[in-house]
Amino acid sequence: MDFRKNLAALLLALAAPAALAEPSGSTPKLPVGWYVTESAPKRYEAGVDTSAPCEGSRSAYLRSLSHDEAGYGTFMQAFGAQDFRGKRLRFSAATRVKDVDGWAGLWMRVEGPDPKQPLAFDNMQSRALVGTRGCKRHEVVLDVPKEATTIMAGLIMSGTGQAWLDGVRFEVVDESVAVTDLLASRQLVASTGPAGLDEPTPVAKNDQLPVGRVGDIWFNNGRIAAAKPYTRRQDGVWVSILSEEIYEHGIAVTGTFGQRQVDLRVKAGTSLTHIEGSWGEEPVSIQLSPDALTMKWGRLARQLTRDKDAPVDSTCNRYVTTEGPRVLDLVDVCGAALSTRPPTAQLVLSFLDNGFRRVVPPRNFPIPQPPVRSREALNTPSVTAPPQ
């Protein structure tokens, strides 16, 4: 079967009347070949809706069933990559959303021999659909390498609300159409000047190497070397050695870290990166700029300024708090953590694991003590002279 026949079969799965399964009750079932996965049972449902489609006579929808904003659901399909190897594939659909408190978007993932290490991926992270928006066609474009085995695509939603898609198309396009691959666009940034957040350098392609670091916590596309390390599963969920799970949905990061619930958003794209939301019952606000780093969690706070003369690697910014010659606090931020499009889950967990209390670096100037009046006082306890 050539790729045109395969594409036709995929389109029939959503567009052809004969491809729909028999209705159950008042809601039609999903088109054949499509299914729902979710972070927890019975939080989302999908079906076919004939009211107000964007294109054609019907649309598929994904709807939250719970008021719980944590977790995610996706309406998706998976198919073999053999007919698309060495080609550029565009997945597009007309979408609309209603009352989405969280995030929604199209996504596509290309897998190879090791499902834990995707070859290409995009979930509209930088152009998430939120709130209520009318019909608009969106697209995800990925290169399919020759070693690709499987392609997965669909509609994802985190939080609550409802999203629709129709007019689904899978098209092979030429190189004039830009890819939207998030894995290819993650960038290391040299910090050679005040605007260091804006000057990208290529990311190391070896997934065994760090691509970013916050303090002592380094990360790459599949691992976060925290005190209790996290690894990324095949489904994209980050899992610690204590089985705590972190979910990444565009700009949102939810789940559990340090036995506390995480609900944070990463706002980037300019010289300022802002992480805000909550960890446990306390609010979190982290602001990173070329000149300063502020980290607040409840009553705890760290306020640091960038030391532009620090002897650090060119891909790092050093942020410090000083008092005279003494350094009271220090955090190095390196590589992809400085990017205008940082990997959200890795960035969030790296900052949380660094903590919100000052960290005095080793080999620092000693903290001043009260003056000693004699050498003897260094070796023996002081004795109060008896009254005369």
C-alpha positions as CSV (number, residue, x, y, z in Angstrom):
1,M,0.0,0.0,0.0
2,D,1.5,3.4,-0.9
3,F,1.1,6.4,1.3
4,R,-1.8,7.9,-0.6
5,K,-3.9,4.8,0.1
6,N,-2.8,4.9,3.7
7,L,-3.8,8.5,4.0
8,A,-7.2,7.8,2.5
9,A,-7.8,5.1,5.0
10,L,-6.9,7.4,7.9
11,L,-9.2,10.1,6.6
12,L,-12.0,7.6,6.3
13,A,-11.6,6.8,10.0
14,L,-13.0,10.2,10.9
15,A,-14.7,11.4,7.8
16,A,-16.6,8.5,6.2
17,P,-20.1,7.6,7.4
18,A,-19.4,3.9,7.0
19,A,-16.4,4.1,9.3
20,L,-18.4,5.1,12.4
21,A,-19.3,2.5,14.9
22,E,-22.9,1.9,15.8
23,P,-24.4,4.5,18.2
24,S,-24.8,3.6,21.9
25,G,-27.7,5.5,23.5
26,S,-27.9,9.1,22.3
27,T,-24.2,9.7,21.7
28,P,-22.4,8.1,18.7
29,K,-19.3,6.1,19.4
30,L,-15.9,7.2,18.3
31,P,-14.9,6.7,14.7
32,V,-13.1,3.3,14.0
33,G,-9.4,3.6,14.7
34,W,-9.7,6.4,17.2
35,Y,-9.7,5.9,21.0
36,V,-9.3,7.8,24.3
37,T,-6.5,7.6,26.8
38,E,-6.4,9.6,30.0
39,S,-4.3,10.1,33.1
40,A,-7.1,8.7,35.3
41,P,-10.3,6.7,34.6
42,K,-13.6,8.4,33.8
43,R,-12.2,12.0,33.7
44,Y,-12.8,12.5,30.0
45,E,-15.1,11.2,27.2
46,A,-15.1,11.5,23.4
47,G,-17.8,11.2,20.8
48,V,-19.2,12.5,17.6
49,D,-21.2,15.7,17.5
50,T,-23.3,16.9,14.5
51,S,-24.1,20.3,15.9
52,A,-22.1,23.3,14.6
53,P,-19.1,21.5,13.0
54,C,-16.3,23.7,11.7
55,E,-16.0,21.8,8.4
56,G,-18.3,19.1,6.9
57,S,-21.3,17.6,8.7
58,R,-19.9,16.5,12.1
59,S,-17.0,16.8,14.5
60,A,-15.4,14.7,17.2
61,Y,-15.2,16.1,20.7
62,L,-13.2,15.6,23.9
63,R,-15.0,16.6,27.1
64,S,-14.0,16.6,30.8
65,L,-16.3,14.7,33.2
66,S,-14.7,15.9,36.4
67,H,-14.1,19.3,38.0
68,D,-10.6,18.1,38.9
69,E,-8.2,20.2,36.9
70,A,-5.3,17.8,37.3
71,G,-4.5,15.2,34.6
72,Y,-5.2,15.1,30.9
73,G,-7.2,13.2,28.2
74,T,-6.5,12.6,24.5
75,F,-8.6,11.5,21.6
76,M,-6.0,9.8,19.3
77,Q,-5.0,7.1,16.8
78,A,-1.8,5.3,16.0
79,F,-0.6,3.9,12.7
80,G,2.6,2.5,11.1
81,A,5.2,4.9,9.8
82,Q,6.5,2.8,6.9
83,D,4.7,4.8,4.2
84,F,6.0,8.1,5.5
85,R,9.6,7.4,6.3
86,G,11.9,10.1,4.9
87,K,9.0,12.5,4.4
88,R,7.6,15.5,6.1
89,L,4.1,14.9,7.4
90,R,1.5,17.5,8.3
91,F,-1.4,16.7,10.6
92,S,-4.1,19.4,10.5
93,A,-7.7,19.9,11.7
94,A,-10.3,22.5,12.3
95,T,-10.7,23.0,16.0
96,R,-12.8,25.0,18.5
97,V,-12.8,25.0,22.3
98,K,-15.3,26.0,25.0
99,D,-14.6,26.9,28.6
100,V,-11.2,25.2,28.6
101,D,-9.6,25.9,32.0
102,G,-6.2,24.4,31.4
103,W,-5.1,23.8,27.8
104,A,-5.9,22.0,24.6
105,G,-4.2,21.4,21.2
106,L,-3.4,19.0,18.4
107,W,-0.4,16.7,18.9
108,M,1.7,14.2,16.9
109,R,4.5,12.0,17.9
110,V,6.9,9.9,15.8
111,E,8.5,6.9,17.5
112,G,11.5,4.7,16.6
113,P,13.0,1.5,17.8
114,D,13.0,2.8,21.5
115,P,9.5,4.1,22.3
116,K,11.0,5.9,25.4
117,Q,12.9,8.2,23.1
118,P,10.6,9.8,20.5
119,L,12.1,10.9,17.2
120,A,9.8,13.9,16.8
121,F,7.0,15.5,18.8
122,D,4.8,18.5,19.0
123,N,1.7,19.2,21.1
124,M,1.1,22.9,20.2
125,Q,3.0,23.8,23.4
126,S,3.7,27.4,22.3
127,R,0.3,28.0,20.8
128,A,-2.1,26.3,23.3
129,L,-5.9,26.7,23.0
130,V,-7.5,28.1,26.2
131,G,-10.9,29.5,27.2
132,T,-13.5,29.7,24.4
133,R,-12.3,30.0,20.8
134,G,-14.2,29.6,17.5
135,C,-13.3,27.5,14.5
136,K,-9.8,27.7,13.2
137,R,-7.5,25.3,11.4
138,H,-4.3,24.3,13.2
139,E,-1.5,22.1,12.2
140,V,1.5,20.0,13.5
141,V,4.3,19.3,11.1
142,L,7.0,16.7,11.7
143,D,9.8,15.0,9.8
144,V,9.5,11.2,9.8
145,P,13.0,9.7,10.0
146,K,13.9,6.5,8.1
147,E,14.1,4.6,11.4
148,A,10.5,5.6,12.4
149,T,8.2,2.7,13.4
150,T,4.9,4.4,14.6
151,I,3.1,7.7,14.3
152,M,0.5,8.8,16.8
153,A,-1.7,11.9,16.5
154,G,-4.8,13.4,18.1
155,L,-6.4,16.1,20.2
156,I,-5.3,16.6,23.8
157,M,-6.9,18.5,26.7
158,S,-5.7,19.2,30.2
159,G,-8.0,20.5,32.8
160,T,-11.7,21.1,32.2
161,G,-13.9,22.1,29.3
162,Q,-14.6,20.8,25.8
163,A,-12.7,20.7,22.5
164,W,-13.8,19.7,19.0
165,L,-12.0,18.8,15.8
166,D,-13.0,18.0,12.3
167,G,-11.7,18.3,8.8
168,V,-8.8,16.0,9.8
169,R,-6.0,15.9,7.2
170,F,-2.7,14.0,7.0
171,E,-0.6,15.4,4.1
172,V,3.0,14.8,3.0
173,V,4.5,18.3,2.4
174,D,7.7,19.6,1.0
175,E,10.5,21.5,2.8
176,S,8.9,24.8,2.2
177,V,6.6,24.0,5.1
178,A,8.4,24.5,8.4
179,V,8.4,21.8,11.0
180,T,6.9,22.4,14.5
181,D,9.0,19.7,16.3
182,L,9.5,20.7,19.9
183,L,12.4,18.2,20.3
184,A,14.3,19.8,17.5
185,S,13.6,23.4,18.7
186,R,14.9,23.0,22.3
187,Q,17.8,25.3,22.5
188,L,21.0,25.8,24.5
189,V,21.6,29.5,25.0
190,A,25.0,31.2,25.5
191,S,25.0,33.8,28.2
192,T,27.6,36.2,26.8
193,G,25.6,39.4,27.5
194,P,22.5,40.8,29.3
195,A,20.3,39.5,26.5
196,G,21.6,36.0,26.8
197,L,18.2,34.4,26.9
198,D,17.7,35.3,23.2
199,E,20.7,33.9,21.5
200,P,20.3,30.2,20.7
201,T,23.0,27.6,20.1
202,P,22.3,24.0,19.0
203,V,21.2,21.4,21.5
204,A,23.3,18.3,22.1
205,K,21.6,15.5,20.2
206,N,22.9,12.7,22.5
207,D,20.0,12.1,24.9
208,Q,22.5,10.7,27.5
209,L,24.0,14.2,27.8
210,P,22.5,17.1,29.8
211,V,20.8,19.8,27.8
212,G,20.1,22.1,30.7
213,R,20.7,22.6,34.4
214,V,19.4,24.6,37.4
215,G,21.8,24.5,40.3
216,D,23.0,20.9,40.7
217,I,20.0,19.5,38.9
218,W,20.6,18.6,35.2
219,F,18.1,17.3,32.7
220,N,17.7,16.1,29.2
221,N,14.8,14.9,27.1
222,G,14.3,11.7,29.1
223,R,15.8,12.3,32.6
224,I,15.8,14.8,35.4
225,A,18.7,14.2,37.8
226,A,16.9,15.4,40.9
227,A,17.6,14.1,44.4
228,K,15.0,11.4,43.5
229,P,15.5,11.2,39.7
230,Y,12.6,11.3,37.2
231,T,12.5,9.5,33.9
232,R,10.0,10.0,31.1
233,R,7.7,7.1,30.2
234,Q,6.6,6.2,26.7
235,D,3.3,8.0,27.3
236,G,5.2,11.2,28.1
237,V,4.5,11.0,31.9
238,W,7.5,11.8,34.2
239,V,7.9,9.2,37.0
240,S,10.2,9.4,40.0
241,I,11.9,6.4,41.7
242,L,9.2,6.8,44.4
243,S,6.5,6.5,41.6
244,E,5.4,10.1,41.9
245,E,4.1,11.2,38.5
246,I,4.3,14.6,36.7
247,Y,2.2,15.4,33.7
248,E,3.2,18.0,31.0
249,H,0.4,19.6,29.0
250,G,1.8,22.5,27.0
251,I,2.6,25.3,29.4
252,A,1.0,23.4,32.4
253,V,2.8,21.0,34.7
254,T,0.7,19.0,37.2
255,G,1.1,15.9,39.4
256,T,3.0,15.1,42.6
257,F,6.5,16.2,43.7
258,G,7.9,15.7,47.2
259,Q,4.5,14.4,48.3
260,R,2.9,17.7,47.4
261,Q,0.5,18.4,44.6
262,V,2.0,20.5,41.7
263,D,-0.1,22.8,39.6
264,L,2.2,25.3,37.8
265,R,2.3,27.2,34.5
266,V,5.4,28.2,32.6
267,K,5.1,31.4,30.7
268,A,8.1,32.0,28.3
269,G,8.8,33.2,24.8
270,T,10.5,36.5,25.8
271,S,13.6,37.4,27.9
272,L,11.4,36.7,31.0
273,T,10.4,33.2,32.0
274,H,7.7,33.1,34.7
275,I,6.6,29.9,36.6
276,E,3.5,30.4,38.7
277,G,0.8,28.4,40.4
278,S,0.9,26.3,43.6
279,W,3.0,23.5,45.2
280,G,1.1,21.9,48.0
281,E,-1.0,24.6,49.7
282,E,1.4,27.4,49.0
283,P,1.7,29.7,46.0
284,V,4.8,29.6,43.8
285,S,6.3,32.4,41.8
286,I,9.6,32.0,40.0
287,Q,10.9,34.8,37.6
288,L,14.0,34.3,35.5
289,S,15.5,37.1,33.4
290,P,18.9,37.9,32.0
291,D,19.6,40.1,35.1
292,A,17.8,38.5,38.0
293,L,16.2,35.4,39.5
294,T,13.5,35.5,42.1
295,M,12.0,32.3,43.7
296,K,9.1,32.5,46.1
297,W,7.1,29.7,47.8
298,G,4.7,30.8,50.5
299,R,6.9,32.7,53.0
300,L,10.2,31.5,51.7
301,A,12.0,33.6,49.1
302,R,15.3,33.7,47.3
303,Q,16.3,36.9,45.4
304,L,19.4,36.8,43.3
305,T,21.0,39.0,40.7
306,R,23.2,37.9,37.8
307,D,27.0,38.0,38.2
308,K,28.1,38.9,34.7
309,D,31.8,38.5,35.6
310,A,31.4,35.0,37.1
311,P,33.9,32.3,35.8
312,V,31.2,30.0,34.5
313,D,30.6,28.1,31.2
314,S,29.4,30.2,28.3
315,T,26.0,28.4,28.3
316,C,25.4,29.4,32.0
317,N,24.2,32.4,33.9
318,R,25.2,32.7,37.6
319,Y,22.8,34.3,39.9
320,V,24.0,35.3,43.4
321,T,23.1,37.2,46.6
322,T,26.1,38.9,48.2
323,E,27.0,40.8,51.3
324,G,30.3,42.5,50.9
325,P,32.8,39.9,49.7
326,R,30.6,37.0,50.9
327,V,28.2,35.0,48.7
328,L,25.0,34.2,50.7
329,D,23.2,32.4,47.9
330,L,24.1,31.0,44.4
331,V,22.2,29.3,41.6
332,D,23.6,28.5,38.1
333,V,21.1,28.3,35.3
334,C,22.4,26.7,32.1
335,G,21.6,25.5,28.6
336,A,17.9,24.8,27.7
337,A,16.8,26.2,31.1
338,L,17.7,29.7,29.7
339,S,15.9,29.1,26.4
340,T,12.9,31.2,25.3
341,R,11.1,27.9,24.8
342,P,12.4,25.8,27.8
343,P,11.2,22.2,28.3
344,T,8.4,22.8,30.9
345,A,8.4,19.7,33.2
346,Q,12.2,19.6,33.4
347,L,12.4,23.3,34.2
348,V,9.7,23.2,36.9
349,L,11.1,20.1,38.7
350,S,14.7,21.4,38.5
351,F,13.7,24.7,40.3
352,L,11.5,22.9,42.8
353,D,14.2,20.5,43.7
354,N,16.7,23.4,44.3
355,G,14.4,24.6,47.1
356,F,13.4,28.0,48.3
357,R,16.0,28.5,51.0
358,R,19.4,30.1,50.5
359,V,22.3,27.8,49.6
360,V,25.7,29.1,50.8
361,P,28.3,27.8,48.3
362,P,31.4,26.0,49.6
363,R,34.8,27.8,50.0
364,N,33.1,31.0,50.8
365,F,34.4,33.8,53.0
366,P,33.7,32.9,56.6
367,I,30.8,34.5,58.5
368,P,32.2,37.2,60.8
369,Q,32.3,36.3,64.5
370,P,32.6,38.6,67.6
371,P,36.2,39.6,68.1
372,V,38.5,37.5,70.3
373,R,40.6,39.4,72.9
374,S,43.3,36.9,73.5
375,R,44.7,33.6,72.2
376,E,43.7,31.9,75.4
377,A,40.1,32.6,74.7
378,L,40.3,30.5,71.5
379,N,41.3,27.4,73.5
380,T,39.6,27.6,76.9
381,P,36.1,28.6,78.0
382,S,35.8,32.0,79.5
383,V,35.8,32.1,83.3
384,T,34.1,34.8,85.3
385,A,36.4,36.2,87.9
386,P,35.2,35.8,91.5
387,P,34.2,39.0,93.3
388,Q,36.9,40.7,95.4
